Amino acid sequence: ATAVIGENAVRIVGQTEELVDDPAYGLTGNLSELNPTQAYKIQVSAATRHTLNGYEYNPATPFEVKTGWNWIGYPVSQTLSVAEAFASSIPDEEDYIVGQAGFAQYADGQWTGTLQTLVPGSGYLYFSKSDKQLAYNSAIVSRAQALHAPGPPTPAPWAVNRYRYPN
């Protein structure tokens, strides 16, 4: 339920639903529960870390994506390269996946671009050329964590703060 992540939440937005923190009523809106195959944008009033507890979701369970843009979650417990993560799926030529750290395009039978890894707990925008089902490959142990560098210790003065803007 969305109530469990309400601490410091100002706004929680899904692809088709949202909650807003109302001073009188608390979090209010049409988003009632979080789905592990969906991505959400959460605006917080202070730095927040929250671990969800309960039943573990099987990331190898196929989930549906529609033609066009889809907000997808990444419920896998390890960092994988984009190719490793989608090894058990068949993407279309010119499918895209976009995250805060970059993007990748499926072309000529491989994923290429600036997005090197998918990171647990992150959400991504997936552009699909057709309606289909995707499933994450969680049956491997990857070395992709080495590709996921935290970045420079202090951002360059001309760099955009990717957490400041919602889109």
Backbone torsions as a table, in degrees:
resi	resn	phi	psi	omega
1	ALA	NA	149.7	-177.4
2	THR	-67.8	-22.2	-178.3
3	ALA	-60.5	-26.7	-177.1
4	VAL	-73.1	-16.9	178.5
5	ILE	-110.0	19.0	-175.5
6	GLY	-69.9	-17.6	-177.3
7	GLU	-60.5	124.1	-179.9
8	ASN	66.0	3.0	-179.5
9	ALA	-76.1	128.3	175.8
10	VAL	-99.8	-36.5	-177.9
11	ARG	-156.7	136.2	174.7
12	ILE	-124.7	121.0	-174.7
13	VAL	-122.2	127.3	170.4
14	GLY	-103.5	-177.7	-178.3
15	GLN	-64.0	-32.7	-177.4
16	THR	-129.4	0.0	-176.8
17	GLU	-137.9	160.5	176.8
18	GLU	-157.2	161.4	173.2
19	LEU	-128.1	144.4	177.4
20	VAL	-131.0	141.3	178.9
21	ASP	-79.3	109.1	177.9
22	ASP	-94.1	132.4	-178.3
23	PRO	-56.8	-32.7	-178.0
24	ALA	-90.6	-34.6	-171.7
25	TYR	-111.9	-2.8	-176.2
26	GLY	75.7	-153.8	-180.0
27	LEU	-67.9	120.9	-178.4
28	THR	-135.5	144.3	180.0
29	GLY	154.1	-163.3	-174.8
30	ASN	-104.0	9.0	176.5
31	LEU	-93.5	112.6	-174.8
32	SER	-105.2	-26.5	179.8
33	GLU	-149.4	157.5	179.5
34	LEU	-98.5	139.4	-179.6
35	ASN	-111.7	129.6	-176.3
36	PRO	-64.3	-20.0	179.0
37	THR	-89.8	0.1	179.7
38	GLN	-108.8	152.3	175.7
39	ALA	-102.5	152.5	-180.0
40	TYR	-137.6	146.0	171.7
41	LYS	-103.0	130.8	-178.3
42	ILE	-124.3	120.4	174.0
43	GLN	-94.6	126.6	-179.0
44	VAL	-119.9	155.5	-179.5
45	SER	-86.7	-15.2	179.0
46	ALA	-153.7	158.2	178.2
47	ALA	-53.8	131.8	-173.3
48	THR	-139.6	140.4	172.7
49	ARG	-129.9	130.5	-178.2
50	HIS	-140.2	131.9	176.6
51	THR	-107.7	126.6	178.3
52	LEU	-85.2	139.4	178.8
53	ASN	-116.7	156.5	178.0
54	GLY	141.3	-150.3	179.9
55	TYR	-77.3	137.7	179.1
56	GLU	-75.6	136.5	178.5
57	TYR	-84.8	138.1	177.0
58	ASN	-85.0	106.4	-175.9
59	PRO	-68.4	-12.8	177.1
60	ALA	-79.5	-4.6	177.3
61	THR	-68.9	123.4	179.6
62	PRO	-62.0	143.7	175.5
63	PHE	-132.9	154.1	-172.6
64	GLU	-90.6	138.7	168.5
65	VAL	-123.5	145.6	-179.2
66	LYS	-100.5	163.2	174.4
67	THR	-59.7	129.1	-178.0
68	GLY	107.1	-157.1	-175.5
69	TRP	-84.2	135.6	178.4
70	ASN	-130.8	138.4	174.5
71	TRP	-92.6	113.1	-176.8
72	ILE	-116.3	142.8	175.1
73	GLY	-86.6	169.1	177.2
74	TYR	-129.2	83.4	-175.6
75	PRO	-87.0	27.7	179.2
76	VAL	-90.2	144.1	-173.7
77	SER	-86.5	4.1	177.6
78	GLN	-139.2	156.1	175.3
79	THR	-73.7	129.8	177.6
80	LEU	-128.3	152.5	170.1
81	SER	-66.6	161.3	-179.4
82	VAL	-60.3	-42.4	179.4
83	ALA	-63.9	-40.5	178.3
84	GLU	-65.8	-43.8	-176.4
85	ALA	-61.5	-37.9	-177.0
86	PHE	-104.7	20.8	-178.3
87	ALA	-62.0	-27.6	-179.2
88	SER	-96.0	9.3	178.4
89	SER	-117.4	162.3	178.6
90	ILE	-117.9	93.6	178.5
91	PRO	-74.0	159.3	174.7
92	ASP	-87.3	154.4	170.9
93	GLU	-56.6	136.5	-179.7
94	GLU	73.5	17.7	166.4
95	ASP	-70.9	148.5	179.3
96	TYR	-126.0	151.6	166.4
97	ILE	-132.1	132.8	-175.3
98	VAL	-126.6	132.8	175.3
99	GLY	-131.6	-180.0	179.1
100	GLN	-66.3	-21.7	-177.2
101	ALA	-96.2	1.9	179.0
102	GLY	146.2	-162.3	-179.1
103	PHE	-142.9	161.7	173.7
104	ALA	-140.4	146.0	178.4
105	GLN	-121.1	141.1	176.2
106	TYR	-91.2	113.4	-178.9
107	ALA	-146.4	140.4	179.5
108	ASP	53.8	37.2	175.0
109	GLY	77.4	15.4	178.1
110	GLN	-150.5	158.3	177.4
111	TRP	-89.5	126.7	177.0
112	THR	-134.1	150.4	178.0
113	GLY	145.2	-169.0	-176.0
114	THR	-84.6	-18.7	177.4
115	LEU	-81.0	108.4	-176.3
116	GLN	-91.4	-35.5	-173.9
117	THR	-137.4	155.8	169.9
118	LEU	-104.7	134.0	-170.4
119	VAL	-114.0	133.7	179.7
120	PRO	-52.9	137.8	178.3
121	GLY	84.7	-3.3	-179.7
122	SER	-95.0	159.0	175.1
123	GLY	-114.7	155.8	-176.5
124	TYR	-140.1	155.5	171.7
125	LEU	-99.8	127.6	-177.9
126	TYR	-118.6	121.1	175.9
127	PHE	-97.4	118.1	-177.8
128	SER	-109.3	136.1	177.4
129	LYS	-77.6	-13.0	-179.5
130	SER	-153.7	163.3	171.4
131	ASP	-69.0	132.9	180.0
132	LYS	-165.5	177.3	174.5
133	GLN	-112.4	139.6	174.5
134	LEU	-116.0	156.4	172.3
135	ALA	-146.1	144.1	178.1
136	TYR	-85.1	145.2	175.8
137	ASN	-88.0	109.4	179.9
138	SER	-116.6	16.5	-175.1
139	ALA	-97.0	15.9	-178.8
140	ILE	-126.1	164.0	169.5
141	VAL	-111.5	118.8	-171.8
142	SER	-102.4	155.6	171.8
143	ARG	-102.4	12.1	-175.7
144	ALA	-65.5	-19.5	178.7
145	GLN	-54.9	-32.0	179.1
146	ALA	-65.2	-25.3	178.2
147	LEU	-77.9	-21.4	-176.5
148	HIS	-90.3	85.7	179.0
149	ALA	-85.7	143.0	-179.0
150	PRO	-69.2	-10.1	-179.8
151	GLY	94.7	179.2	-179.3
152	PRO	-65.3	148.7	-178.0
153	PRO	-61.0	-35.8	175.5
154	THR	-129.1	134.2	-178.3
155	PRO	-68.3	149.6	176.3
156	ALA	-63.4	149.0	-175.7
157	PRO	-63.1	-20.6	-179.0
158	TRP	-96.8	-0.4	-177.9
159	ALA	-77.3	145.6	177.4
160	VAL	-79.8	136.2	174.7
161	ASN	-80.3	102.5	-174.3
162	ARG	-68.3	-9.4	178.3
163	TYR	-95.3	-6.5	-176.1
164	ARG	-81.3	-28.9	-173.1
165	TYR	-115.7	140.6	-174.6
166	PRO	-71.2	-24.9	-175.5
167	ASN	-125.0	NA	NA
